Amino acid sequence: MNTRKIFFLLLIPLSVIFVLIMFIVNSRYYMIYPQDTIRIYQINDRSDSGNSEIVDFMTDNKTIHLEYLLKEGFAFPYVGLGVELLYTNNLSTSGFDYFTIRAQASNKTSLKINIITRVDTDSQDTRNSARDISYYYYTSIIDVESKFTEVTIPLSEFSTPEWFLVKHKIKKQSIDPMKSNPIWAVEILTSSIDTTDTVQSITIDHMSLEKDLIFYIIISAITLLIAISLCVFIYQMLLSQKAVKNARDVIRIHSNLDLGNEKEREAAKLFEYLSAHYNDPYISVQQVADAQHISPYKVPKIITIYTKLSFKQYINLIRVDEAKNLLLNSDSKIIDIAFAVGYNSIAHFNKLFKGQEQLSPKEFRQKHKA
């Protein structure tokens, strides 16, 4: 098989592995913002009888910009924004490890991040005191600087806020795990005890769920090792097939060599001896070397130079080729053929024959004998 064919055959598993790696890379995260299938809404404390005001609210599908005034009227004045996920009924935090946000504030401030999940009320236990709740809050708090800062929060750090538990009269241990419910929205809130008349701002350009990088690296490494192993296996198989083809051309090599050349005369005598004694079940490198009056190191070296096979591989090649001839041109039993070509074990013969021909001796005879 020529180099070009080997290259294209190796290209197939490499392409599959490349596609698999790209799939893993792309599935590392789920982009919450920016994306098209979302609805962005404003939040302020007016629903809690507060007076805080959103001065300006802008989004251009690349950033969300919120300008606001926090005013007295509620114990903890707040404003914010929400990102409702549309058409993602099956999206949950299951399989993800982190929530990542990239944001900037006019002054260093704290942001409260709420991940809100929907609850299937029909599937809830009727004994649960919160059986009529259709959503759950999971909250974490981060600090944002006056320049764009990317913050990654482990999902394990999100917890249900105390006010939610008190409001719905439920025990903390009865809250469903966040990973079991689909995500409805993500809300970003800023609040303060001390209010001023200064307009402040928040800008957000990225929110996502992400998988653990270590997990990604391990999967990629395993995938790469599988790819390399597969390519090495295919390459060796192709080289082996090529070597077998070349070796078949020299089974009777003494008739094709230049006998005027001392080295080729030596090789011809060696191959002639192997052709006559391959069916000796106890044939060995030492035996051949003694018979040819040469060093035992030269026997496998000569065979490899002319056939690219080892001593055992070449002997097995001759034996299997002769077995094929007997299978097609005689009615001898397979076990008798195995012994005739030099094998003491029918199981070993069957294994080597199938490894070379991809068919068992019985299947080969059935397929090729007229």
C-alpha positions as CSV (number, residue, x, y, z in Angstrom):
1,M,0.0,0.0,0.0
2,N,1.5,3.3,-1.0
3,T,2.2,6.3,1.3
4,R,-0.8,8.3,-0.1
5,K,-3.3,5.5,0.7
6,I,-1.8,5.1,4.2
7,F,-2.1,8.9,4.8
8,F,-5.7,9.0,3.7
9,L,-6.6,6.0,5.9
10,L,-5.0,7.6,8.9
11,L,-6.8,10.8,8.1
12,I,-10.2,9.1,8.8
13,P,-9.7,8.4,12.5
14,L,-7.9,11.8,12.9
15,S,-10.9,13.6,11.4
16,V,-13.3,11.7,13.7
17,I,-11.1,12.6,16.8
18,F,-10.9,16.3,15.7
19,V,-14.7,16.5,15.4
20,L,-15.0,14.9,18.8
21,I,-12.6,17.3,20.4
22,M,-14.4,20.3,18.8
23,F,-17.7,18.9,20.3
24,I,-16.1,18.7,23.7
25,V,-14.7,22.2,23.4
26,N,-18.1,23.6,22.3
27,S,-20.0,21.8,25.0
28,R,-17.7,23.2,27.7
29,Y,-20.1,26.1,28.3
30,Y,-23.6,27.3,27.7
31,M,-23.8,31.0,26.8
32,I,-26.5,32.8,28.7
33,Y,-25.6,36.2,27.4
34,P,-25.1,37.4,24.7
35,Q,-27.5,35.2,22.7
36,D,-30.8,35.6,20.8
37,T,-33.2,33.4,22.7
38,I,-33.5,35.6,25.8
39,R,-35.7,38.4,27.2
40,I,-34.0,41.1,29.2
41,Y,-36.1,43.0,31.8
42,Q,-35.5,45.6,34.5
43,I,-35.9,45.2,38.3
44,N,-36.3,47.8,41.0
45,D,-37.5,48.0,44.6
46,R,-40.8,49.7,43.7
47,S,-42.5,46.3,44.2
48,D,-41.3,46.5,47.8
49,S,-42.5,50.1,48.2
50,G,-39.1,51.4,47.5
51,N,-38.1,54.5,45.5
52,S,-35.0,53.5,43.7
53,E,-34.9,54.6,40.0
54,I,-33.5,53.2,36.8
55,V,-32.2,56.2,34.9
56,D,-31.1,54.5,31.7
57,F,-31.3,51.0,30.4
58,M,-29.6,50.0,27.1
59,T,-28.7,46.7,25.3
60,D,-27.3,46.1,21.9
61,N,-26.9,42.3,22.0
62,K,-23.3,42.8,23.0
63,T,-23.6,44.6,26.3
64,I,-26.3,45.4,28.9
65,H,-25.8,48.9,30.4
66,L,-27.8,50.0,33.5
67,E,-27.7,53.4,35.1
68,Y,-29.6,53.9,38.4
69,L,-30.2,55.8,41.6
70,L,-30.6,54.0,44.9
71,K,-33.1,55.9,47.1
72,E,-34.5,55.5,50.6
73,G,-37.9,53.9,51.0
74,F,-37.0,50.2,51.4
75,A,-34.6,48.8,54.1
76,F,-32.2,47.6,51.4
77,P,-32.7,49.6,48.2
78,Y,-32.0,47.7,45.1
79,V,-32.2,47.7,41.3
80,G,-31.1,45.3,38.7
81,L,-31.8,43.3,35.5
82,G,-33.0,39.9,34.6
83,V,-32.2,37.6,31.7
84,E,-35.1,35.2,31.0
85,L,-34.1,32.1,29.0
86,L,-36.6,31.3,26.2
87,Y,-37.0,27.9,24.6
88,T,-34.7,26.2,27.1
89,N,-37.1,23.9,28.9
90,N,-34.4,21.2,29.4
91,L,-31.5,23.5,30.5
92,S,-30.4,22.9,34.0
93,T,-27.1,23.3,35.8
94,S,-26.6,19.6,35.7
95,G,-23.3,18.8,34.1
96,F,-22.0,22.3,34.7
97,D,-19.7,23.4,37.5
98,Y,-19.4,27.2,37.4
99,F,-21.4,30.4,36.6
100,T,-19.2,33.0,34.9
101,I,-20.0,36.7,34.6
102,R,-18.0,39.6,33.1
103,A,-19.1,43.0,34.4
104,Q,-18.0,46.5,35.1
105,A,-19.4,49.1,37.7
106,S,-18.9,52.8,37.9
107,N,-17.7,52.3,41.4
108,K,-16.6,49.1,43.1
109,T,-19.8,47.4,44.2
110,S,-21.3,44.1,45.2
111,L,-23.7,42.3,42.9
112,K,-26.2,39.7,44.0
113,I,-26.7,36.9,41.4
114,N,-29.9,34.9,41.5
115,I,-30.3,31.8,39.5
116,I,-34.1,31.1,39.3
117,T,-35.3,27.6,38.5
118,R,-38.8,26.5,37.5
119,V,-40.5,23.8,39.5
120,D,-43.0,21.2,38.2
121,T,-45.7,21.6,40.8
122,D,-47.5,18.4,39.5
123,S,-44.5,16.3,40.5
124,Q,-44.0,17.7,44.0
125,D,-44.7,15.8,47.1
126,T,-48.1,17.0,48.4
127,R,-46.7,16.8,52.0
128,N,-44.2,19.5,51.1
129,S,-45.3,22.8,52.7
130,A,-43.9,24.6,49.6
131,R,-45.9,22.5,47.2
132,D,-47.5,25.6,45.6
133,I,-44.1,27.2,44.8
134,S,-43.4,27.3,41.1
135,Y,-39.8,28.6,41.3
136,Y,-36.7,28.5,43.6
137,Y,-34.0,31.1,44.1
138,Y,-30.3,30.3,44.4
139,T,-28.1,33.2,45.3
140,S,-24.4,34.2,45.4
141,I,-22.7,37.6,45.9
142,I,-19.6,38.9,44.1
143,D,-17.6,42.1,44.0
144,V,-17.2,44.0,40.7
145,E,-14.5,46.6,40.0
146,S,-14.6,49.8,38.0
147,K,-13.0,48.0,35.1
148,F,-14.3,44.9,33.3
149,T,-13.7,41.9,35.6
150,E,-14.5,38.3,34.9
151,V,-15.7,36.4,37.9
152,T,-16.2,32.6,38.0
153,I,-18.4,31.2,40.8
154,P,-18.7,27.5,41.7
155,L,-22.3,26.5,41.5
156,S,-21.8,24.9,44.9
157,E,-21.6,28.4,46.4
158,F,-25.1,29.3,45.4
159,S,-27.7,28.8,48.2
160,T,-31.3,29.6,48.7
161,P,-31.7,33.0,50.5
162,E,-33.1,33.1,53.9
163,W,-35.9,35.5,52.9
164,F,-37.2,33.0,50.4
165,L,-37.3,30.2,53.1
166,V,-39.1,32.5,55.5
167,K,-41.6,33.9,53.0
168,H,-42.7,30.4,51.9
169,K,-42.4,28.8,55.3
170,I,-40.2,26.0,54.2
171,K,-37.3,24.2,55.8
172,K,-33.9,24.6,54.1
173,Q,-33.3,20.9,53.8
174,S,-36.6,20.5,51.8
175,I,-35.4,22.7,49.0
176,D,-34.8,20.8,45.8
177,P,-31.2,20.8,44.5
178,M,-30.6,23.4,41.9
179,K,-29.4,20.8,39.4
180,S,-32.7,19.0,39.3
181,N,-34.8,21.9,37.9
182,P,-34.6,23.8,34.6
183,I,-33.3,27.3,34.7
184,W,-35.9,30.1,34.1
185,A,-33.8,33.2,34.5
186,V,-30.7,34.8,35.9
187,E,-31.1,38.1,37.8
188,I,-28.3,40.6,38.7
189,L,-29.1,43.0,41.5
190,T,-27.2,45.8,43.2
191,S,-28.2,47.1,46.6
192,S,-27.0,49.3,49.4
193,I,-27.8,50.5,52.9
194,D,-26.2,53.9,52.2
195,T,-27.9,55.8,49.4
196,T,-26.6,58.8,47.5
197,D,-27.9,61.1,44.8
198,T,-25.1,60.0,42.5
199,V,-26.1,58.1,39.3
200,Q,-24.2,54.8,39.3
201,S,-23.9,52.2,36.5
202,I,-23.4,48.5,35.7
203,T,-22.3,47.1,32.4
204,I,-22.4,43.3,31.6
205,D,-21.1,41.7,28.4
206,H,-20.9,38.0,29.3
207,M,-22.8,35.4,31.4
208,S,-22.4,31.6,31.0
209,L,-22.5,28.2,32.6
210,E,-19.2,26.3,32.4
211,K,-17.8,22.9,33.0
212,D,-14.7,22.2,35.1
213,L,-11.6,22.8,33.0
214,I,-9.8,19.9,34.6
215,F,-12.6,17.6,33.4
216,Y,-12.2,19.0,29.9
217,I,-8.4,18.5,30.0
218,I,-8.8,14.9,31.2
219,I,-11.4,14.1,28.5
220,S,-9.3,15.7,25.8
221,A,-6.1,13.9,27.0
222,I,-8.0,10.5,27.0
223,T,-9.4,11.3,23.5
224,L,-5.9,12.3,22.2
225,L,-4.4,9.0,23.6
226,I,-7.1,7.0,21.9
227,A,-6.5,8.9,18.7
228,I,-2.8,8.2,18.8
229,S,-3.2,4.6,19.7
230,L,-5.7,4.1,16.9
231,C,-3.5,5.8,14.4
232,V,-0.4,3.7,15.5
233,F,-2.5,0.5,15.3
234,I,-3.8,1.3,11.8
235,Y,-0.3,2.4,10.6
236,Q,1.3,-0.8,12.0
237,M,-1.5,-2.9,10.5
238,L,-0.9,-1.3,7.1
239,L,2.8,-1.7,7.3
240,S,2.4,-5.3,8.3
241,Q,0.1,-6.0,5.3
242,K,2.6,-4.3,3.1
243,A,5.5,-6.4,4.6
244,V,3.5,-9.6,4.1
245,K,2.9,-8.7,0.5
246,N,6.6,-8.0,-0.1
247,A,7.6,-11.2,1.8
248,R,5.4,-13.4,-0.4
249,D,7.5,-12.2,-3.3
250,V,10.6,-13.6,-1.8
251,I,9.4,-16.9,-0.4
252,R,11.3,-18.5,-3.3
253,I,13.8,-15.6,-3.3
254,H,16.8,-17.6,-4.2
255,S,15.5,-17.8,-7.8
256,N,15.4,-13.9,-8.1
257,L,18.7,-13.0,-6.5
258,D,22.0,-12.2,-8.2
259,L,24.1,-15.2,-7.3
260,G,27.3,-13.4,-8.4
261,N,26.9,-11.3,-5.2
262,E,28.3,-13.0,-2.1
263,K,25.7,-11.4,0.2
264,E,22.8,-12.5,-2.1
265,R,24.2,-16.0,-2.4
266,E,24.2,-16.2,1.3
267,A,20.6,-14.9,1.4
268,A,19.5,-17.3,-1.3
269,K,20.9,-20.3,0.6
270,L,19.1,-19.1,3.7
271,F,15.7,-18.7,2.0
272,E,16.2,-22.0,0.2
273,Y,16.8,-23.7,3.5
274,L,13.7,-22.1,5.1
275,S,11.6,-23.1,2.1
276,A,12.6,-26.7,2.7
277,H,12.4,-26.8,6.5
278,Y,9.6,-24.4,7.4
279,N,7.4,-27.4,8.4
280,D,9.8,-28.5,11.1
281,P,7.8,-27.6,14.3
282,Y,11.0,-27.0,16.2
283,I,12.8,-24.8,13.7
284,S,14.8,-22.1,15.4
285,V,17.2,-19.3,14.6
286,Q,20.0,-21.3,16.1
287,Q,19.1,-24.4,14.1
288,V,19.1,-22.4,10.8
289,A,22.4,-20.7,11.7
290,D,24.1,-24.0,12.4
291,A,22.9,-25.5,9.2
292,Q,24.0,-22.4,7.2
293,H,27.3,-22.0,9.1
294,I,26.6,-18.4,9.9
295,S,26.1,-16.3,13.0
296,P,22.6,-16.6,14.7
297,Y,22.5,-12.8,14.6
298,K,22.7,-12.8,10.8
299,V,19.6,-15.0,10.3
300,P,16.9,-12.6,11.4
301,K,18.9,-9.7,10.0
302,I,18.9,-11.1,6.5
303,I,15.2,-12.0,6.7
304,T,14.3,-8.5,7.8
305,I,16.4,-6.8,5.1
306,Y,14.6,-8.7,2.3
307,T,11.1,-9.1,3.8
308,K,10.7,-6.5,6.6
309,L,9.5,-9.4,8.8
310,S,10.9,-11.2,11.8
311,F,12.1,-14.8,11.8
312,K,8.8,-16.1,13.3
313,Q,6.6,-13.8,11.1
314,Y,8.4,-15.2,8.0
315,I,8.1,-18.8,9.0
316,N,4.4,-18.3,9.8
317,L,3.9,-16.6,6.4
318,I,5.3,-19.6,4.6
319,R,3.3,-22.1,6.7
320,V,0.0,-20.2,6.2
321,D,0.6,-19.9,2.5
322,E,1.3,-23.6,2.2
323,A,-1.8,-24.3,4.4
324,K,-3.9,-22.3,2.0
325,N,-2.6,-24.4,-0.9
326,L,-3.5,-27.6,0.9
327,L,-6.9,-26.3,1.9
328,L,-7.8,-25.6,-1.7
329,N,-6.1,-28.5,-3.4
330,S,-6.7,-31.4,-1.0
331,D,-9.4,-32.9,1.1
332,S,-7.2,-33.3,4.1
333,K,-8.6,-32.4,7.5
334,I,-7.7,-29.0,8.9
335,I,-5.9,-30.6,11.9
336,D,-3.8,-32.7,9.5
337,I,-2.9,-29.7,7.5
338,A,-1.9,-27.8,10.6
339,F,0.5,-30.6,11.6
340,A,1.8,-30.9,8.0
341,V,2.9,-27.3,7.8
342,G,4.6,-27.4,11.2
343,Y,2.1,-26.5,13.9
344,N,1.7,-28.8,17.0
345,S,-1.4,-26.9,18.1
346,I,-4.6,-26.5,16.0
347,A,-5.7,-23.6,18.2
348,H,-2.4,-21.8,17.5
349,F,-2.7,-22.6,13.8
350,N,-6.3,-21.2,13.6
351,K,-5.2,-18.0,15.4
352,L,-2.3,-17.3,13.1
353,F,-4.2,-18.2,10.0
354,K,-7.1,-15.9,10.9
355,G,-4.7,-13.1,11.8
356,Q,-3.2,-13.2,8.4
357,E,-6.2,-14.0,6.2
358,Q,-9.1,-12.5,8.3
359,L,-10.8,-15.9,7.9
360,S,-10.5,-19.1,9.8
361,P,-9.1,-22.1,7.8
362,K,-12.6,-23.6,7.6
363,E,-14.1,-20.3,6.3
364,F,-11.2,-19.9,3.8
365,R,-11.8,-23.3,2.4
366,Q,-15.6,-22.7,2.1
367,K,-15.2,-19.4,0.5
368,H,-12.5,-20.2,-2.1
369,K,-12.8,-23.9,-2.9
370,A,-14.9,-24.6,-5.9
